[in-house]
Every structure is written in C-alpha cells, then in structure tokens.
Amino acid sequence: MADINFESLNKPNLWSYIALAGYDIMTKKVREEGDKVARKERKILEYIIKRAELPSKEINYILGNIQQALLNCGYEVRRVKIKAISLVLVGVSETFGRIPFEVGLYFDPILNVPYIPGSTIKGAIRAGVFDLLSKHQFSEEKVKNECERLFGDNKSAGLIGFTDAYPIEKGEGGYLLYPDVMTPHYKNDTATELEVSPTPIVYLTIAPGTIFQFYLFYKRERGGNEKKRQLIIRNSQYADLAETPAQDLNRLGIVDLGLLYSFYKGVGAKTSIGYSKFEILSYESMR
C-alpha cells in the first residue's frame, strides 16, 4: 500500500483510501494470507464508516444550484426527500468497495458521500409505473407506449426526468455507512453438498435512516404538432402528475403513485429480501 498515513488526515478522501487499501487486500489474497485479509477488511470497514462525513454546506449549495438551473431552463420542478427505512445497497458493480469487499457502492469521489444516480431512480419509477398500469388491465403494448411517452426511449427524450439523490442528513447512530455481511455457500465449481464452503463477505451499505434529496423535473409538452407529446396534469388518479401534490391517493397521477410505490418496494439491490426501501418525507413543487 502507498506510504500514506490516512490516520493522520482530518478529512481523508475515502475513494483514494479504499483503492489503495483494496490493492493491499488483493496482494494478501495472492499470497494466500487469509487471516490477514479478514483482519484488514474489518479495519478498512471500521475506518470508512467512522470517517464518512456529510458536507452539508457543499451538498445544499449543489442542490440549490441544480434546482435553479432546472427552473431557468424552463422545467417545472418538484423537490423530493426520501428516508431509508432499511439498509440500502445501490451500485453493487461499481468500483468503490468492490476490490476489497467484492460488492460495490455508488460513491461521489468529490463530495466523499454515497449517492443514488438519477438513472437508477428513473428506472425504478418507470418499472413501478409499468406495474401499476399493468394492474389496470391495459395491454402490454399500451403500457409500453405510455412509459415511453413519459420516460423516453433510445430515440427520444421523455417528458419527465430525475436528478441524482444526495444525502442531506445522516442515518441511525449518526452514520452514513453501515457494514453488512453475506455468506455465500456455493461457488461456480461446487458439485455436491459435501463441497459447500460458507465464506462470509463483509461490505458497505448506506445506513438506514439516511435522508436523501433529489428533483423530479418535467415539461408539459415536447415535439411539434405531428409528434407532440403532452403531460396530463390535474388532481386525479387518471392524470400523469397531480397539479398540486397532496396526501390523497385519489388526487395523485400515475407517476406520483409510481414514485411512492417504487421507493417503498425498493430502489437498488436485494430489494426482494428487504433492502433499499424508502419512505417519502416530502414531495413539493418548487417555484
């Protein structure tokens, strides 16, 4: 590992630390120093979890600029605040954390915090809207066309977009990150039950209770007269979006309902076993 005394740094860059520490882990694995690997992984986890801070001033500044930029570009904007009600795992294939722990996490190397990409949010809400429309007994083709109108496809932009979600408040115990562990029993070359060898894998997740903020933005119509696409905006369950968000399911549009449904169902990995679930704290129009 590079000769950097991270313990002496007040505000270490966690991306740099985990990359260098990961190199050290890989070296020990090659040398088959299994006992040292386990101790090193625990040390890395402890260091990162304790040193993960929340630069509130910088994040609020960036979020404020994003909001103003969207408004200046003619978008209508809604600010959304969500709270994790379980451990959150997003970006399992990402570089951050994958080398030492085999499980990655979306992590901003500049702000030094975990985040949820807008593309992940958009994909989850699109899937939620698809499910909700399908339950209305619409044909699969009609549901697909509606989702393409709202969210776009590989040929054209959608009417609705989403920004990245950044943490604005730490989670339980004052932490941004939590450790977790899984114990795979089978490897690719396992032939029989007698060859099963449970091997615990520790990794990083986002702490439950962490609060994130992001923006939903939209234009009421796009395209020319022949290919014009329009949003239906009124306080009705038959609309795309509610004119004024309210705590009444009958006054919310399909995208509003898709947002509520998707975050509670889970946005991220391992949602089927209870991970990556959120509650909506606020959903309001910005002017």
Secondary structure, DSSP 4 states (H G I P E B T S, - for coil): --S--GGG-SS--HHHHHHHHHHHHHHHHHTT-HHHHHHHHHHHHHHHHHH----HHHHHHHHHHHHHHHHHTT-EEEEEEEEESS-B---TTSSTTHHHHS----EETTTTEE-B-HHHHHHHHHHHHHHHHHHTT--HHHHHHHHHHHHB-SSSB-SEEEPPBEEEE--GGG-SEEEEEE-----TT--SGGG-----EEEEEEPTT-EEEEEEEE-SEES-STT-EE--BSSSTTSSB-SS--S-GGGS-HHHHHHHHHHHH-SSS-GGGT-S-EEEEEEEEE-
